[in-house]
Amino acid sequence: MVYAHEFQGELTTDICDRTRELSSVGDDLVTLGTGSKPTEEVDLKSKLQNPIIHTMYIWVPLIILFMLSAFFIRKRTKS
């Protein structure tokens, strides 16, 4: 089950969301009830964000940290 929220006009999820495998959401399904059929069909494929953007949030800080570490280690060994 995916719990998404709207952020800047886009549906998104993050690590703090409650998204879990369907086999472990019994209590959630009881709380949500039987639901109802959708009143219209929508195509959200165009709304999905590019996965590269999500990985940038991980890789860019790691690369910056690596570069800063290398700079300070190099500076320290020259001194």
Jmol script that loads the backbone (N, CA, C; Angstrom):
load data "model"
ATOM      1  N   MET A   1       0.853  -1.150   0.000  1.00  0.00           N
ATOM      2  CA  MET A   1       0.000   0.000   0.000  1.00  0.00           C
ATOM      3  C   MET A   1       0.906   1.222   0.000  1.00  0.00           C
ATOM      4  N   VAL A   2       0.615   2.151  -0.894  1.00  0.00           N
ATOM      5  CA  VAL A   2       1.423   3.349  -1.030  1.00  0.00           C
ATOM      6  C   VAL A   2       0.673   4.540  -0.446  1.00  0.00           C
ATOM      7  N   TYR A   3       1.315   5.223   0.480  1.00  0.00           N
ATOM      8  CA  TYR A   3       0.780   6.448   1.046  1.00  0.00           C
ATOM      9  C   TYR A   3       1.570   7.600   0.425  1.00  0.00           C
ATOM     10  N   ALA A   4       0.940   8.320  -0.474  1.00  0.00           N
ATOM     11  CA  ALA A   4       1.598   9.441  -1.132  1.00  0.00           C
ATOM     12  C   ALA A   4       1.001  10.743  -0.608  1.00  0.00           C
ATOM     13  N   HIS A   5       1.741  11.801  -0.788  1.00  0.00           N
ATOM     14  CA  HIS A   5       1.240  13.127  -0.422  1.00  0.00           C
ATOM     15  C   HIS A   5       1.593  14.101  -1.542  1.00  0.00           C
ATOM     16  N   GLU A   6       0.898  15.201  -1.558  1.00  0.00           N
ATOM     17  CA  GLU A   6       1.148  16.199  -2.594  1.00  0.00           C
ATOM     18  C   GLU A   6       2.236  17.148  -2.126  1.00  0.00           C
ATOM     19  N   PHE A   7       3.199  17.370  -2.996  1.00  0.00           N
ATOM     20  CA  PHE A   7       4.290  18.301  -2.722  1.00  0.00           C
ATOM     21  C   PHE A   7       4.549  19.092  -3.990  1.00  0.00           C
ATOM     22  N   GLN A   8       4.346  20.379  -3.926  1.00  0.00           N
ATOM     23  CA  GLN A   8       4.529  21.278  -5.061  1.00  0.00           C
ATOM     24  C   GLN A   8       3.739  20.807  -6.281  1.00  0.00           C
ATOM     25  N   GLY A   9       2.508  20.382  -6.034  1.00  0.00           N
ATOM     26  CA  GLY A   9       1.622  19.977  -7.116  1.00  0.00           C
ATOM     27  C   GLY A   9       1.856  18.577  -7.660  1.00  0.00           C
ATOM     28  N   GLU A  10       2.739  17.814  -7.041  1.00  0.00           N
ATOM     29  CA  GLU A  10       3.064  16.457  -7.489  1.00  0.00           C
ATOM     30  C   GLU A  10       2.789  15.457  -6.373  1.00  0.00           C
ATOM     31  N   LEU A  11       2.367  14.255  -6.748  1.00  0.00           N
ATOM     32  CA  LEU A  11       2.257  13.182  -5.764  1.00  0.00           C
ATOM     33  C   LEU A  11       3.636  12.595  -5.547  1.00  0.00           C
ATOM     34  N   THR A  12       4.001  12.424  -4.291  1.00  0.00           N
ATOM     35  CA  THR A  12       5.332  11.908  -3.992  1.00  0.00           C
ATOM     36  C   THR A  12       5.291  11.075  -2.717  1.00  0.00           C
ATOM     37  N   THR A  13       6.318  10.272  -2.513  1.00  0.00           N
ATOM     38  CA  THR A  13       6.491   9.521  -1.269  1.00  0.00           C
ATOM     39  C   THR A  13       7.917   9.752  -0.792  1.00  0.00           C
ATOM     40  N   ASP A  14       8.169   9.448   0.453  1.00  0.00           N
ATOM     41  CA  ASP A  14       9.530   9.513   0.958  1.00  0.00           C
ATOM     42  C   ASP A  14       9.711   8.453   2.029  1.00  0.00           C
ATOM     43  N   ILE A  15      10.877   8.410   2.590  1.00  0.00           N
ATOM     44  CA  ILE A  15      11.235   7.346   3.524  1.00  0.00           C
ATOM     45  C   ILE A  15      10.389   7.368   4.797  1.00  0.00           C
ATOM     46  N   CYS A  16       9.810   8.506   5.126  1.00  0.00           N
ATOM     47  CA  CYS A  16       9.012   8.620   6.350  1.00  0.00           C
ATOM     48  C   CYS A  16       7.534   8.261   6.143  1.00  0.00           C
ATOM     49  N   ASP A  17       7.143   8.009   4.903  1.00  0.00           N
ATOM     50  CA  ASP A  17       5.753   7.627   4.654  1.00  0.00           C
ATOM     51  C   ASP A  17       5.484   6.228   5.183  1.00  0.00           C
ATOM     52  N   ARG A  18       4.233   5.909   5.285  1.00  0.00           N
ATOM     53  CA  ARG A  18       3.814   4.635   5.864  1.00  0.00           C
ATOM     54  C   ARG A  18       3.733   3.512   4.824  1.00  0.00           C
ATOM     55  N   THR A  19       4.237   3.706   3.640  1.00  0.00           N
ATOM     56  CA  THR A  19       4.168   2.725   2.564  1.00  0.00           C
ATOM     57  C   THR A  19       4.734   1.378   3.020  1.00  0.00           C
ATOM     58  N   ARG A  20       3.919   0.330   2.831  1.00  0.00           N
ATOM     59  CA  ARG A  20       4.329  -1.018   3.253  1.00  0.00           C
ATOM     60  C   ARG A  20       3.762  -2.056   2.290  1.00  0.00           C
ATOM     61  N   GLU A  21       4.217  -3.289   2.420  1.00  0.00           N
ATOM     62  CA  GLU A  21       3.675  -4.380   1.616  1.00  0.00           C
ATOM     63  C   GLU A  21       2.230  -4.631   2.017  1.00  0.00           C
ATOM     64  N   LEU A  22       1.427  -5.014   1.041  1.00  0.00           N
ATOM     65  CA  LEU A  22       0.002  -5.213   1.276  1.00  0.00           C
ATOM     66  C   LEU A  22      -0.257  -6.287   2.332  1.00  0.00           C
ATOM     67  N   SER A  23       0.637  -7.243   2.449  1.00  0.00           N
ATOM     68  CA  SER A  23       0.445  -8.321   3.428  1.00  0.00           C
ATOM     69  C   SER A  23       0.549  -7.845   4.876  1.00  0.00           C
ATOM     70  N   SER A  24       1.084  -6.636   5.094  1.00  0.00           N
ATOM     71  CA  SER A  24       1.253  -6.156   6.468  1.00  0.00           C
ATOM     72  C   SER A  24       0.435  -4.897   6.769  1.00  0.00           C
ATOM     73  N   VAL A  25      -0.635  -4.670   6.034  1.00  0.00           N
ATOM     74  CA  VAL A  25      -1.439  -3.468   6.262  1.00  0.00           C
ATOM     75  C   VAL A  25      -2.867  -3.794   6.682  1.00  0.00           C
ATOM     76  N   GLY A  26      -3.053  -4.918   7.346  1.00  0.00           N
ATOM     77  CA  GLY A  26      -4.387  -5.344   7.764  1.00  0.00           C
ATOM     78  C   GLY A  26      -5.139  -4.290   8.563  1.00  0.00           C
ATOM     79  N   ASP A  27      -4.503  -3.699   9.562  1.00  0.00           N
ATOM     80  CA  ASP A  27      -5.159  -2.679  10.383  1.00  0.00           C
ATOM     81  C   ASP A  27      -5.546  -1.460   9.550  1.00  0.00           C
ATOM     82  N   ASP A  28      -4.678  -1.096   8.620  1.00  0.00           N
ATOM     83  CA  ASP A  28      -4.966   0.060   7.772  1.00  0.00           C
ATOM     84  C   ASP A  28      -6.194  -0.205   6.905  1.00  0.00           C
ATOM     85  N   LEU A  29      -6.280  -1.410   6.350  1.00  0.00           N
ATOM     86  CA  LEU A  29      -7.423  -1.749   5.499  1.00  0.00           C
ATOM     87  C   LEU A  29      -8.724  -1.751   6.293  1.00  0.00           C
ATOM     88  N   VAL A  30      -8.665  -2.202   7.553  1.00  0.00           N
ATOM     89  CA  VAL A  30      -9.863  -2.177   8.402  1.00  0.00           C
ATOM     90  C   VAL A  30     -10.282  -0.731   8.645  1.00  0.00           C
ATOM     91  N   THR A  31      -9.327   0.131   8.927  1.00  0.00           N
ATOM     92  CA  THR A  31      -9.622   1.543   9.176  1.00  0.00           C
ATOM     93  C   THR A  31     -10.186   2.224   7.933  1.00  0.00           C
ATOM     94  N   LEU A  32      -9.616   1.925   6.771  1.00  0.00           N
ATOM     95  CA  LEU A  32     -10.082   2.551   5.535  1.00  0.00           C
ATOM     96  C   LEU A  32     -11.448   2.041   5.091  1.00  0.00           C
ATOM     97  N   GLY A  33     -11.779   0.824   5.460  1.00  0.00           N
ATOM     98  CA  GLY A  33     -13.081   0.270   5.087  1.00  0.00           C
ATOM     99  C   GLY A  33     -13.097  -0.249   3.659  1.00  0.00           C
ATOM    100  N   THR A  34     -14.314  -0.489   3.154  1.00  0.00           N
ATOM    101  CA  THR A  34     -14.439  -1.105   1.829  1.00  0.00           C
ATOM    102  C   THR A  34     -14.194  -0.119   0.700  1.00  0.00           C
ATOM    103  N   GLY A  35     -14.339   1.158   0.948  1.00  0.00           N
ATOM    104  CA  GLY A  35     -14.080   2.151  -0.089  1.00  0.00           C
ATOM    105  C   GLY A  35     -15.202   2.218  -1.107  1.00  0.00           C
ATOM    106  N   SER A  36     -14.947   2.887  -2.194  1.00  0.00           N
ATOM    107  CA  SER A  36     -15.926   2.992  -3.273  1.00  0.00           C
ATOM    108  C   SER A  36     -15.205   2.990  -4.612  1.00  0.00           C
ATOM    109  N   LYS A  37     -15.939   2.677  -5.655  1.00  0.00           N
ATOM    110  CA  LYS A  37     -15.345   2.643  -6.985  1.00  0.00           C
ATOM    111  C   LYS A  37     -15.014   4.073  -7.424  1.00  0.00           C
ATOM    112  N   PRO A  38     -13.924   4.224  -8.166  1.00  0.00           N
ATOM    113  CA  PRO A  38     -13.571   5.561  -8.668  1.00  0.00           C
ATOM    114  C   PRO A  38     -14.676   6.105  -9.577  1.00  0.00           C
ATOM    115  N   THR A  39     -14.849   7.410  -9.537  1.00  0.00           N
ATOM    116  CA  THR A  39     -15.871   8.042 -10.380  1.00  0.00           C
ATOM    117  C   THR A  39     -15.329   8.428 -11.748  1.00  0.00           C
ATOM    118  N   GLU A  40     -14.000   8.484 -11.885  1.00  0.00           N
ATOM    119  CA  GLU A  40     -13.393   8.786 -13.174  1.00  0.00           C
ATOM    120  C   GLU A  40     -12.048   8.090 -13.291  1.00  0.00           C
ATOM    121  N   GLU A  41     -11.645   7.834 -14.511  1.00  0.00           N
ATOM    122  CA  GLU A  41     -10.357   7.195 -14.752  1.00  0.00           C
ATOM    123  C   GLU A  41      -9.311   8.275 -14.985  1.00  0.00           C
ATOM    124  N   VAL A  42      -8.170   8.154 -14.318  1.00  0.00           N
ATOM    125  CA  VAL A  42      -7.102   9.139 -14.468  1.00  0.00           C
ATOM    126  C   VAL A  42      -5.817   8.443 -14.868  1.00  0.00           C
ATOM    127  N   ASP A  43      -4.965   9.160 -15.561  1.00  0.00           N
ATOM    128  CA  ASP A  43      -3.664   8.640 -15.973  1.00  0.00           C
ATOM    129  C   ASP A  43      -2.586   9.455 -15.269  1.00  0.00           C
ATOM    130  N   LEU A  44      -1.928   8.858 -14.281  1.00  0.00           N
ATOM    131  CA  LEU A  44      -0.927   9.566 -13.476  1.00  0.00           C
ATOM    132  C   LEU A  44       0.502   9.340 -13.964  1.00  0.00           C
ATOM    133  N   LYS A  45       0.667   8.617 -15.067  1.00  0.00           N
ATOM    134  CA  LYS A  45       2.022   8.341 -15.555  1.00  0.00           C
ATOM    135  C   LYS A  45       2.794   9.622 -15.824  1.00  0.00           C
ATOM    136  N   SER A  46       2.114  10.620 -16.360  1.00  0.00           N
ATOM    137  CA  SER A  46       2.801  11.879 -16.649  1.00  0.00           C
ATOM    138  C   SER A  46       3.148  12.641 -15.377  1.00  0.00           C
ATOM    139  N   LYS A  47       2.504  12.320 -14.271  1.00  0.00           N
ATOM    140  CA  LYS A  47       2.754  13.007 -13.004  1.00  0.00           C
ATOM    141  C   LYS A  47       3.911  12.401 -12.212  1.00  0.00           C
ATOM    142  N   LEU A  48       4.303  11.175 -12.562  1.00  0.00           N
ATOM    143  CA  LEU A  48       5.369  10.508 -11.816  1.00  0.00           C
ATOM    144  C   LEU A  48       6.693  11.201 -12.073  1.00  0.00           C
ATOM    145  N   GLN A  49       7.461  11.377 -11.027  1.00  0.00           N
ATOM    146  CA  GLN A  49       8.748  12.033 -11.161  1.00  0.00           C
ATOM    147  C   GLN A  49       9.776  11.059 -11.711  1.00  0.00           C
ATOM    148  N   ASN A  50      10.751  11.611 -12.367  1.00  0.00           N
ATOM    149  CA  ASN A  50      11.850  10.837 -12.905  1.00  0.00           C
ATOM    150  C   ASN A  50      12.657  10.249 -11.743  1.00  0.00           C
ATOM    151  N   PRO A  51      12.946   8.938 -11.761  1.00  0.00           N
ATOM    152  CA  PRO A  51      13.708   8.339 -10.643  1.00  0.00           C
ATOM    153  C   PRO A  51      15.110   8.917 -10.492  1.00  0.00           C
ATOM    154  N   ILE A  52      15.656   9.499 -11.554  1.00  0.00           N
ATOM    155  CA  ILE A  52      16.984  10.101 -11.465  1.00  0.00           C
ATOM    156  C   ILE A  52      16.962  11.268 -10.493  1.00  0.00           C
ATOM    157  N   ILE A  53      15.872  12.017 -10.474  1.00  0.00           N
ATOM    158  CA  ILE A  53      15.748  13.151  -9.558  1.00  0.00           C
ATOM    159  C   ILE A  53      15.802  12.668  -8.118  1.00  0.00           C
ATOM    160  N   HIS A  54      15.118  11.548  -7.830  1.00  0.00           N
ATOM    161  CA  HIS A  54      15.128  11.017  -6.460  1.00  0.00           C
ATOM    162  C   HIS A  54      16.518  10.554  -6.057  1.00  0.00           C
ATOM    163  N   THR A  55      17.257   9.927  -6.971  1.00  0.00           N
ATOM    164  CA  THR A  55      18.593   9.454  -6.617  1.00  0.00           C
ATOM    165  C   THR A  55      19.568  10.607  -6.480  1.00  0.00           C
ATOM    166  N   MET A  56      19.288  11.740  -7.126  1.00  0.00           N
ATOM    167  CA  MET A  56      20.167  12.902  -6.985  1.00  0.00           C
ATOM    168  C   MET A  56      20.208  13.383  -5.546  1.00  0.00           C
ATOM    169  N   TYR A  57      19.092  13.255  -4.825  1.00  0.00           N
ATOM    170  CA  TYR A  57      19.059  13.681  -3.426  1.00  0.00           C
ATOM    171  C   TYR A  57      20.010  12.852  -2.572  1.00  0.00           C
ATOM    172  N   ILE A  58      20.349  11.669  -3.038  1.00  0.00           N
ATOM    173  CA  ILE A  58      21.281  10.808  -2.309  1.00  0.00           C
ATOM    174  C   ILE A  58      22.703  11.013  -2.811  1.00  0.00           C
ATOM    175  N   TRP A  59      22.894  10.962  -4.134  1.00  0.00           N
ATOM    176  CA  TRP A  59      24.235  10.958  -4.704  1.00  0.00           C
ATOM    177  C   TRP A  59      24.937  12.312  -4.645  1.00  0.00           C
ATOM    178  N   VAL A  60      24.236  13.395  -4.875  1.00  0.00           N
ATOM    179  CA  VAL A  60      24.893  14.709  -4.870  1.00  0.00           C
ATOM    180  C   VAL A  60      25.527  15.019  -3.510  1.00  0.00           C
ATOM    181  N   PRO A  61      24.801  14.860  -2.392  1.00  0.00           N
ATOM    182  CA  PRO A  61      25.467  15.102  -1.096  1.00  0.00           C
ATOM    183  C   PRO A  61      26.631  14.148  -0.832  1.00  0.00           C
ATOM    184  N   LEU A  62      26.508  12.889  -1.258  1.00  0.00           N
ATOM    185  CA  LEU A  62      27.608  11.947  -1.051  1.00  0.00           C
ATOM    186  C   LEU A  62      28.843  12.345  -1.851  1.00  0.00           C
ATOM    187  N   ILE A  63      28.642  12.785  -3.082  1.00  0.00           N
ATOM    188  CA  ILE A  63      29.771  13.210  -3.909  1.00  0.00           C
ATOM    189  C   ILE A  63      30.430  14.447  -3.307  1.00  0.00           C
ATOM    190  N   ILE A  64      29.620  15.389  -2.846  1.00  0.00           N
ATOM    191  CA  ILE A  64      30.162  16.595  -2.220  1.00  0.00           C
ATOM    192  C   ILE A  64      30.955  16.233  -0.961  1.00  0.00           C
ATOM    193  N   LEU A  65      30.406  15.343  -0.145  1.00  0.00           N
ATOM    194  CA  LEU A  65      31.103  14.900   1.065  1.00  0.00           C
ATOM    195  C   LEU A  65      32.426  14.224   0.720  1.00  0.00           C
ATOM    196  N   PHE A  66      32.426  13.377  -0.304  1.00  0.00           N
ATOM    197  CA  PHE A  66      33.648  12.701  -0.730  1.00  0.00           C
ATOM    198  C   PHE A  66      34.695  13.717  -1.196  1.00  0.00           C
ATOM    199  N   MET A  67      34.264  14.689  -1.992  1.00  0.00           N
ATOM    200  CA  MET A  67      35.198  15.692  -2.501  1.00  0.00           C
ATOM    201  C   MET A  67      35.787  16.539  -1.366  1.00  0.00           C
ATOM    202  N   LEU A  68      34.944  16.937  -0.421  1.00  0.00           N
ATOM    203  CA  LEU A  68      35.441  17.714   0.721  1.00  0.00           C
ATOM    204  C   LEU A  68      36.416  16.895   1.565  1.00  0.00           C
ATOM    205  N   SER A  69      36.092  15.625   1.779  1.00  0.00           N
ATOM    206  CA  SER A  69      36.987  14.751   2.549  1.00  0.00           C
ATOM    207  C   SER A  69      38.331  14.614   1.846  1.00  0.00           C
ATOM    208  N   ALA A  70      38.304  14.385   0.550  1.00  0.00           N
ATOM    209  CA  ALA A  70      39.551  14.242  -0.210  1.00  0.00           C
ATOM    210  C   ALA A  70      40.367  15.532  -0.154  1.00  0.00           C
ATOM    211  N   PHE A  71      39.707  16.676  -0.254  1.00  0.00           N
ATOM    212  CA  PHE A  71      40.392  17.964  -0.192  1.00  0.00           C
ATOM    213  C   PHE A  71      41.092  18.150   1.148  1.00  0.00           C
ATOM    214  N   PHE A  72      40.376  17.889   2.243  1.00  0.00           N
ATOM    215  CA  PHE A  72      40.970  18.095   3.566  1.00  0.00           C
ATOM    216  C   PHE A  72      42.060  17.072   3.877  1.00  0.00           C
ATOM    217  N   ILE A  73      41.889  15.855   3.415  1.00  0.00           N
ATOM    218  CA  ILE A  73      42.939  14.849   3.625  1.00  0.00           C
ATOM    219  C   ILE A  73      44.188  15.234   2.844  1.00  0.00           C
ATOM    220  N   ARG A  74      44.004  15.675   1.613  1.00  0.00           N
ATOM    221  CA  ARG A  74      45.149  16.089   0.786  1.00  0.00           C
ATOM    222  C   ARG A  74      45.842  17.302   1.404  1.00  0.00           C
ATOM    223  N   LYS A  75      45.052  18.264   1.873  1.00  0.00           N
ATOM    224  CA  LYS A  75      45.611  19.472   2.479  1.00  0.00           C
ATOM    225  C   LYS A  75      46.387  19.118   3.753  1.00  0.00           C
ATOM    226  N   ARG A  76      45.848  18.169   4.505  1.00  0.00           N
ATOM    227  CA  ARG A  76      46.471  17.759   5.779  1.00  0.00           C
ATOM    228  C   ARG A  76      47.788  17.046   5.540  1.00  0.00           C
ATOM    229  N   THR A  77      47.876  16.224   4.496  1.00  0.00           N
ATOM    230  CA  THR A  77      49.102  15.464   4.235  1.00  0.00           C
ATOM    231  C   THR A  77      50.205  16.360   3.658  1.00  0.00           C
ATOM    232  N   LYS A  78      49.841  17.476   3.011  1.00  0.00           N
ATOM    233  CA  LYS A  78      50.839  18.405   2.492  1.00  0.00           C
ATOM    234  C   LYS A  78      51.453  19.237   3.598  1.00  0.00           C
ATOM    235  N   SER A  79      50.736  19.432   4.665  1.00  0.00           N
ATOM    236  CA  SER A  79      51.219  20.307   5.755  1.00  0.00           C
ATOM    237  C   SER A  79      52.264  19.640   6.596  1.00  0.00           C
TER     238      SER A  79
END
end "model"
wireframe off; spacefill off
backbone 0.3
color backbone group
